[in-house]
Amino acid sequence: MRTKADPGPRHDIDMYKDGHTVQGAPKLPLNLLDALRAYDQDPTLKAMMGEAFSSAYLKLKTDEWNRYCSHFTQWERDNTLDV
């Protein structure tokens, strides 16, 4: 935002179906943890959002990620347990 960076050309396609055909497009984080790490490493964004907000947001969302990772799914029960 500070540098008014160009987001690149617009692609009016179904990115789920045809996204693999786009060359050089910036990649989004693959999961919440990657997004939180990117946010934490961006001092400009954290300053713009406010240090108090950023700290609280990162703590809240990191806890959310940890709770998500600790959940044992039915698929894991069905496919990984020797019962």
C-alpha positions in Angstrom: 0.0 0.0 0.0 2.8 2.3 0.9 4.5 1.9 -2.5 1.3 1.6 -4.4 2.6 -1.7 -6.0 0.9 -2.8 -9.1 -1.0 -6.1 -8.4 -0.4 -7.2 -12.0 -2.7 -8.0 -14.8 -6.3 -9.1 -14.2 -7.2 -12.7 -15.0 -10.9 -13.3 -15.7 -10.7 -17.1 -15.3 -11.8 -19.8 -12.9 -8.6 -20.0 -10.8 -9.6 -23.3 -9.3 -9.9 -24.9 -12.8 -7.5 -22.9 -14.9 -5.2 -21.2 -12.3 -2.3 -23.5 -13.2 -2.2 -21.9 -16.7 -1.3 -18.4 -15.3 2.4 -17.7 -15.4 4.1 -15.4 -12.9 1.1 -14.7 -10.7 1.8 -13.9 -7.1 0.9 -16.8 -4.8 -1.3 -16.5 -1.7 -0.4 -18.3 1.5 -1.4 -22.0 1.5 -2.9 -21.9 5.0 -3.6 -19.7 8.0 -0.2 -20.3 9.5 1.7 -19.2 6.4 -0.6 -16.1 6.3 0.1 -15.3 9.9 3.9 -15.6 9.4 3.7 -13.3 6.4 1.7 -10.8 8.4 4.1 -11.0 11.3 7.1 -10.4 9.0 5.5 -7.2 7.5 6.4 -4.2 9.8 4.6 -1.7 7.5 1.3 -3.6 7.6 1.5 -4.2 11.3 2.2 -0.5 11.9 -0.7 0.5 9.6 -3.0 -1.9 11.5 -1.7 -0.8 14.9 0.7 -2.7 17.1 -1.9 -3.5 19.7 -4.3 -4.8 17.1 -1.6 -6.8 15.3 -0.4 -8.4 18.5 -3.9 -9.4 19.6 -4.8 -10.6 16.1 -1.7 -12.8 15.8 -2.3 -14.3 19.2 -5.9 -15.0 18.5 -5.4 -16.5 15.1 -2.3 -18.5 16.2 -4.5 -20.1 18.9 -7.1 -20.8 16.3 -4.6 -22.5 14.1 -3.2 -24.6 17.0 -6.8 -25.7 17.9 -7.4 -26.6 14.3 -4.2 -28.7 14.1 -5.0 -30.5 17.3 -8.3 -31.8 15.9 -8.3 -35.5 15.0 -10.5 -35.9 12.0 -12.7 -38.9 11.1 -10.5 -39.5 8.0 -7.4 -39.8 10.3 -9.2 -42.2 12.5 -10.3 -44.3 9.6 -7.0 -44.4 7.8 -4.2 -44.1 10.3 -5.2 -46.0 13.4 -4.4 -49.7 13.8 -7.5 -50.8 15.6 
